[in-house]
Amino acid sequence: MLEKLKEIEQEIMDELSPEVYVAKRLSLDLDRLSDDERGFYLTGYLEGLQRAILLFHENSSDNSYTINIDDIF
């Protein structure tokens, strides 16, 4: 599962230049976002989390949503 998440991370990183990533990361302050911007950001974040959970679930033999801390680190 961790390998699949790393692959997804790499695909996204390939889409962003380092300059854009750093600029957006530094400027991302959820408290300063408008309600619409905040909703857009949180929706994207939630989609990513749900996708990670789904991928983990598909690759898990125990059909559980419990994630072992060793699988994360």
C-alpha positions as a Markdown table, in Angstrom:
| # | Residue | x | y | z |
|---|---|---|---|---|
| 1 | Met | 0.0 | 0.0 | 0.0 |
| 2 | Leu | 2.8 | 2.4 | 0.9 |
| 3 | Glu | 4.4 | 1.8 | -2.5 |
| 4 | Lys | 1.1 | 2.7 | -4.3 |
| 5 | Leu | 0.8 | 5.9 | -2.3 |
| 6 | Lys | 4.4 | 6.8 | -3.2 |
| 7 | Glu | 3.6 | 6.2 | -6.8 |
| 8 | Ile | 0.6 | 8.6 | -6.6 |
| 9 | Glu | 2.7 | 11.1 | -4.8 |
| 10 | Gln | 5.4 | 10.9 | -7.5 |
| 11 | Glu | 2.8 | 11.3 | -10.3 |
| 12 | Ile | 1.5 | 14.5 | -8.6 |
| 13 | Met | 5.1 | 15.8 | -8.0 |
| 14 | Asp | 5.8 | 15.2 | -11.7 |
| 15 | Glu | 2.9 | 17.6 | -12.5 |
| 16 | Leu | 4.3 | 20.4 | -10.4 |
| 17 | Ser | 7.5 | 22.3 | -10.8 |
| 18 | Pro | 9.4 | 22.7 | -7.5 |
| 19 | Glu | 8.9 | 26.5 | -7.7 |
| 20 | Val | 5.1 | 26.2 | -8.0 |
| 21 | Tyr | 5.0 | 23.6 | -5.2 |
| 22 | Val | 7.0 | 25.8 | -2.8 |
| 23 | Ala | 5.1 | 29.0 | -3.7 |
| 24 | Lys | 1.7 | 27.3 | -3.2 |
| 25 | Arg | 2.7 | 25.5 | -0.1 |
| 26 | Leu | 4.0 | 28.6 | 1.6 |
| 27 | Ser | 1.0 | 30.6 | 0.5 |
| 28 | Leu | -1.5 | 28.0 | 1.7 |
| 29 | Asp | -3.1 | 29.4 | 4.8 |
| 30 | Leu | -6.5 | 27.9 | 5.4 |
| 31 | Asp | -7.5 | 30.8 | 7.7 |
| 32 | Arg | -7.0 | 33.3 | 4.8 |
| 33 | Leu | -9.0 | 31.4 | 2.2 |
| 34 | Ser | -12.5 | 32.4 | 1.2 |
| 35 | Asp | -15.3 | 30.0 | 2.0 |
| 36 | Asp | -15.3 | 28.9 | -1.7 |
| 37 | Glu | -11.5 | 28.5 | -1.8 |
| 38 | Arg | -11.5 | 26.6 | 1.5 |
| 39 | Gly | -14.3 | 24.3 | 0.3 |
| 40 | Phe | -12.4 | 23.6 | -3.0 |
| 41 | Tyr | -9.1 | 22.8 | -1.1 |
| 42 | Leu | -10.8 | 20.6 | 1.5 |
| 43 | Thr | -12.8 | 18.8 | -1.2 |
| 44 | Gly | -9.5 | 17.9 | -3.0 |
| 45 | Tyr | -7.9 | 16.9 | 0.3 |
| 46 | Leu | -10.8 | 14.7 | 1.2 |
| 47 | Glu | -10.8 | 13.1 | -2.3 |
| 48 | Gly | -7.1 | 12.2 | -1.8 |
| 49 | Leu | -7.7 | 10.7 | 1.6 |
| 50 | Gln | -10.7 | 8.7 | 0.4 |
| 51 | Arg | -8.6 | 7.4 | -2.6 |
| 52 | Ala | -5.8 | 6.4 | -0.2 |
| 53 | Ile | -8.3 | 4.5 | 2.0 |
| 54 | Leu | -9.8 | 2.8 | -1.0 |
| 55 | Leu | -6.4 | 1.7 | -2.3 |
| 56 | Phe | -5.4 | 0.4 | 1.1 |
| 57 | His | -8.7 | -1.5 | 1.4 |
| 58 | Glu | -8.4 | -3.0 | -2.1 |
| 59 | Asn | -4.9 | -4.3 | -1.2 |
| 60 | Ser | -5.9 | -5.5 | 2.3 |
| 61 | Ser | -6.7 | -9.1 | 2.9 |
| 62 | Asp | -8.6 | -8.4 | 6.2 |
| 63 | Asn | -11.2 | -6.0 | 4.7 |
| 64 | Ser | -10.6 | -3.6 | 7.5 |
| 65 | Tyr | -10.2 | 0.2 | 7.5 |
| 66 | Thr | -7.7 | 0.0 | 10.3 |
| 67 | Ile | -4.3 | 1.1 | 9.3 |
| 68 | Asn | -1.3 | -0.3 | 11.2 |
| 69 | Ile | 1.1 | 2.5 | 12.2 |
| 70 | Asp | 4.0 | 0.5 | 10.7 |
| 71 | Asp | 2.2 | 0.8 | 7.3 |
| 72 | Ile | 2.4 | 4.6 | 7.5 |
| 73 | Phe | 6.0 | 4.9 | 8.5 |
